[in-house]
C-alpha cells in the first residue's frame, strides 16, 4: 500500500514540478528555479527505515517516471536516481543528523551531485559535446539545487505523514 502511495505521490509531485516550471517560465525566471520534487522522495527513502531493495526499486521507478514525464532519454534519470539513492543511503546512515537543516543540505548536495552526473553523462554520450556550455549548465544545476533544497522539508513532511510510512530522520526526532 505504501509503495503505491509513494509512486502516486511521486507522480503528483512531477505534475506540480511541471506546473512550477511553467510558472517560472511565465514570470521570466526560466530554468534557473526549477526544483526537482522527486529527489526529496528518493532521499527520504535513502535515510528512512526502508529496506535497500525496496528503496532501490522505488527510486528506479521514480527516476523512470521523471524520464517518461519530461520526455528525456529513458534511463538517464533512472540511473541518476539510483546512484543518488545509494550514495545518500551511505551518507545518511553515516551522518545521521536530524531536522530540516539536514534535509535541506542533503537535498542540495544530492542535487549538485545528480546535476553534475547528468552533465557528465551528456558530455560523454551526446554528440553535442562542443555545443554544451558546461559552465552555464553547472550554474543552472546550482540554482536548481537551491530550489530543490528549499522544497525538501515540505516534501519530507508530507512523506512522513503517509499512512504506514517508516520512521525517517524527521520522525525519529519528534
N, C-alpha and C positions, 0 to 999 in steps of 0.2 A: 504494500500500500504506500509506504513512504517513498519507494523508488518511483512509483507513478506520480506521486505528488511533486517530487523533485524535478522530474522531467517536464511535467506540466508547468511548474513554476519557471523552469529554465526557458521554456517556450514563451511564456508570458513576459519574462524579462527581456528576451530577444525582441519581442514586439515593442516593449517600452523603450528599449535601446534604439530601435529604428525610429520611433517617434521623437526621441530626444535628438537624434541625428538630423531629422527633418526640421525640427525647431531651431537647431543650431545653424543649419543652412539658411533658414528663413531670416534669422536675426543677423546673419552675416559673420558668425564666428567660424563657420566651416568645420573642417575635420579636426581642428585643434581641441575641441571639447567633447568628443565622442567618448563616453565611458563604455567599458566592457562589463555589462552587468552579469554575465555568466561566469566571469573569472572569480568573483567572490564565492559563488556556489561551489566551484571546484576547490577553492582554498578552504571553504567550510568543511567539505568532505575530507580534505587532507589533514586538518588539525582536529577534527572531531573523532568521536569513538565509532568510526566506520571501518569495517574491515578493508584490508588492502585490495582484495579482489573486487568487492562491491564498489568501493570508491573509484577504482581504476576504470571499471566498466561504465559507471555513471559519467565519469569525466570524458571517457571516449565518446559516449552518445551525445553529451552536451557539446563537445567540440565538433562532432558531426553536424549537429543542429546549427551551430554557428556557420559552418561551411555551407550547408544547404540553404540556410535562410538568407545569407548575404550574397549567394551566387559566387562564392570563391572557389578556387580549385579544391575539390574534395580531398581531404587528408591533411591539409596544411594546419588548420586549427585543431583538428582531431589529434594530430601529433603534438602540437604545442600544448594543448590542454593536458595531455598525458604526461608530458615532461614536467609541466608546472605542478601537476598533482604530486608526482613522485618527489620532486625537489622540495616542495612545500611540506610534504609529509615528513621528510627528514628534518628540515629546518624547524617546522612547527613542534615536532616532538622533542627536538634537542633544546630549543629556546624556551618553550613552554611559558611564554609570557601571557599576561591577562589583559583584557579590556579592549576598548575601542581603539586606542592608540596602536596596539599590536595589530589589530585588524587592518587599520589604515596603512601602517608601514609594510606589513606583509603583502597587502594587495598592491601597493605602489611598487615595491621591489619585484614582485612577480609580474606586474605589468611591464616594467622595464625589461626584465629577462625575456618574457614572452615576445615583446616587440622586437628586441634585438635578435632573437632567434628567428622570428618571421622575416625580418630584413635580411638576415644572413641566408636563409633558405631561398629568398627571392634572388639574391645575388648569385647563389650557386646554381640554381635550377632555371632561372629565367634567361631568355635570350636578350633581355633589355639591360644587360649589365652596364653598358656605357651610359644609358639614359637614366639610371636610378640615382637620384640625389640622396646619398646616404646621410649627409648632414641634416638635410631637411627632414628626411624620414625619421631620424632619431629625435629631432625636436618635436615632431608630431607624436612619437611614441612617449616622450617625456610628458607632454601636456595631456595626452590621453590617460597616462598612468596616474597623473594627479587627479583627473576627473574620476577615474575608476576608484581610486583610493578614498575619495570623498563620499562615494556612494556605498562603499564596502560596509560600514557599520549598520546602515539601513538594511542591506541585503542579509547580513549576518543575523540581525534582529528578527527579520521575517523568517529566516530558516530555522532559528532556534524555537520559534513558536509553532512550527508544523506539528501536527499530531504524530506521535511516535518518533519524533526527532531524537537522535542520540545526543548525548552530552557533548558540548563543544567547549572551547576555552571560555566563551561568554557565559554559558550555563554553569560551568564549574565555579565561576567567580561569584555568581549570585547566591 
